[in-house]
Amino acid sequence: MKQTAIVYGSTSGNCENIANKIDAALGIDSANVFTASQLDASKIASFDNLLLGSSTWGSGDLQDEWYDGIEVIKSSDLSCKTVAVFGCGDSSGFSTTYCDAMGTLYEAAKAAGADMIGAVSTDGYTFDDSTAVADGKFVGLALDEDNESHLTDTRIAAWVAEIQPSL
Ligand SMILES: Cc1cc2nc3c(=O)[nH]c(=O)nc-3n(C[C@H](O)[C@H](O)[C@H](O)COP(=O)(O)O)c2cc1C
């Protein structure tokens, strides 16, 4: 596996726990797992693969730690990099903006030229709308620690198995 970073934004720890679980499943050095507030151009330059994660806040917004980080992504040339996105939200309480932040990360990385991997079927999820859905699939790994935490480990394992050969 090439140099891989996991970058996340998390307010109450859910997305952070998910990042750490993905880290453990991939066997990445824990030094390469850090918050989006620490993301800068030099960090991006030192990795081949980026796994970008955010919980969704407000009404479909990125988690706060992405405030500057999303601008770093937008201003980077990711054309030689592979990127996958993940996110957590509340598919019941925020059913019309479920995991929208993951869609925002996806669009920014895709526009910056990254090779995007890791789309996931929406089968088995219940929600009304999400900007993280494109062509009938989630653009990355959508998780719901508020209502479906019992499914998290299985969903992570399946996603990691799918993306690992491309990393
Ligand atoms: C005020 C508030 C707004 C939220 N807005 C959304 C939303 O628009 N879409 C969504 O999917 N989840 C939303 N959530 C749910 C959180 O994303 C969810 O609880 C998540 O697991 C928090 O992860 P974190 O601890 O990593 O920040 C919201 C939660 C709160 C309390």
The ligand as an SDF file (V2000), in Angstrom:
LIG
                    3D

 31 33  0  0  0  0  0  0  0  0999 V2000
  -27.3800   20.2090   15.4900 C   0  0  0  0  0  0  0  0  0  0  0  0
  -27.1220   18.9640   14.6920 C   0  0  0  0  0  0  0  0  0  0  0  0
  -27.1810   19.0100   13.3160 C   0  0  0  0  0  0  0  0  0  0  0  0
  -26.9760   17.8510   12.5540 C   0  0  0  0  0  0  0  0  0  0  0  0
  -27.1400   17.9000   11.1760 N   0  0  0  0  0  0  0  0  0  0  0  0
  -27.0470   16.7590   10.4640 C   0  0  0  0  0  0  0  0  0  0  0  0
  -27.3220   16.7590    9.0590 C   0  0  0  0  0  0  0  0  0  0  0  0
  -27.6500   17.7830    8.4310 O   0  0  0  0  0  0  0  0  0  0  0  0
  -27.2040   15.5750    8.3790 N   0  0  0  0  0  0  0  0  0  0  0  0
  -26.8530   14.4020    9.0160 C   0  0  0  0  0  0  0  0  0  0  0  0
  -26.7550   13.3680    8.3530 O   0  0  0  0  0  0  0  0  0  0  0  0
  -26.5890   14.3730   10.3550 N   0  0  0  0  0  0  0  0  0  0  0  0
  -26.6760   15.5170   11.0830 C   0  0  0  0  0  0  0  0  0  0  0  0
  -26.4040   15.4920   12.4330 N   0  0  0  0  0  0  0  0  0  0  0  0
  -26.0010   14.2250   13.0670 C   0  0  0  0  0  0  0  0  0  0  0  0
  -24.4890   14.1120   13.2730 C   0  0  0  0  0  0  0  0  0  0  0  0
  -23.7910   14.1960   12.0400 O   0  0  0  0  0  0  0  0  0  0  0  0
  -24.1790   12.7660   13.9240 C   0  0  0  0  0  0  0  0  0  0  0  0
  -24.6360   12.7730   15.2440 O   0  0  0  0  0  0  0  0  0  0  0  0
  -22.7230   12.3620   13.8600 C   0  0  0  0  0  0  0  0  0  0  0  0
  -22.5810   11.0300   14.2920 O   0  0  0  0  0  0  0  0  0  0  0  0
  -21.8250   13.2680   14.6970 C   0  0  0  0  0  0  0  0  0  0  0  0
  -20.4920   12.8460   14.4840 O   0  0  0  0  0  0  0  0  0  0  0  0
  -19.2290   13.5140   15.2030 P   0  0  0  0  0  0  0  0  0  0  0  0
  -19.3100   13.1740   16.6520 O   0  0  0  0  0  0  0  0  0  0  0  0
  -18.0530   12.8460   14.5480 O   0  0  0  0  0  0  0  0  0  0  0  0
  -19.2580   14.9620   14.9090 O   0  0  0  0  0  0  0  0  0  0  0  0
  -26.6350   16.6440   13.1970 C   0  0  0  0  0  0  0  0  0  0  0  0
  -26.5440   16.6030   14.5910 C   0  0  0  0  0  0  0  0  0  0  0  0
  -26.7930   17.7320   15.3350 C   0  0  0  0  0  0  0  0  0  0  0  0
  -26.7480   17.6440   16.8490 C   0  0  0  0  0  0  0  0  0  0  0  0
  1  2  1  0
  2  3  1  0
  2 30  2  0
  3  4  2  0
  4  5  1  0
  4 28  1  0
  5  6  2  0
  6  7  1  0
  6 13  1  0
  7  8  2  0
  7  9  1  0
  9 10  1  0
 10 11  2  0
 10 12  1  0
 12 13  2  0
 13 14  1  0
 14 15  1  0
 14 28  1  0
 15 16  1  0
 16 17  1  0
 16 18  1  0
 18 19  1  0
 18 20  1  0
 20 21  1  0
 20 22  1  0
 22 23  1  0
 23 24  1  0
 24 25  2  0
 24 26  1  0
 24 27  1  0
 28 29  2  0
 29 30  1  0
 30 31  1  0
M  END
$$$$
